Amino acid sequence: MNKIFWLLSVGLSLVACNDNKSTDSPKNTDLIIQNLKGMVQRTEETSYKVDSTGKIGAMDSCCASIQEFDEKGYNPKYFSKDINGITKEEATYTRFEGGQMKEVVMMTNGKKSSSISIQIGKDGKYISAKSFGADGKMDGYYADLNENEFGSLTGGKFYKTDSTLKYSFTAFFDKAINTGSQTDSAGKMISENKLKINDRGDVIEMNSTIITKDSAIHKKETYTYDSYDDKGNWTQKTTYNEKGKPVKLVKRTIIYYKNE
């Protein structure tokens, strides 16, 4: 997945099948996109190793993932920290008045690693975006962006600074299966992701394919949700590999605004 597609569509998230969305709102909030119920203020996900029998082991050395949400349901900040509490990656998001993404700044180990500046039209729809590297120089741009009625990107193209097409991407959202793919400048598919969604709006299976010149790498993961809180948000998830063996357990702590 290219980074703007991930940032604006949140990795083929649940936006298209969430029953809480409304066409009265110009953009989905991050809470809706991430299938979070209630007035969530903060989430923290911590991963643990799991052996073949499902026994929980030590915490992964990197990283715990933290997201913060404002009272409108948007996520202005994300960061991850290692087992020693040191911040490893950080992303800050600024938005236009209507909720559309305006700028994303990524930090790695305390240093700026990349950023994206996004442009919208008078109708509030995404037009284009410029991508910048760690040195602050533009390394490419996105154009021909398409979105659905809920503000999720459904397609676009990424060009090099000399206006040479590097790749295109498309997305299809359905109630049960979401699909995203990426093609090179010649129209040949170079990656594809498919997500299966359960009735609660949670991802239960992910199939990904990366195609190179000499091979195609396929990966499949399935997920079970072991516990939920009283708002209906999951608090523990187990990941299984393509052989059906448990490989990771994620515990999620959710803090809600007091006026919830």
Order of alpha helices (4+ residues) and beta strands (2+ residues): alpha-alpha-beta-beta-beta-beta-beta-beta-beta-beta-beta-beta-beta-beta-beta-beta-beta-beta-beta
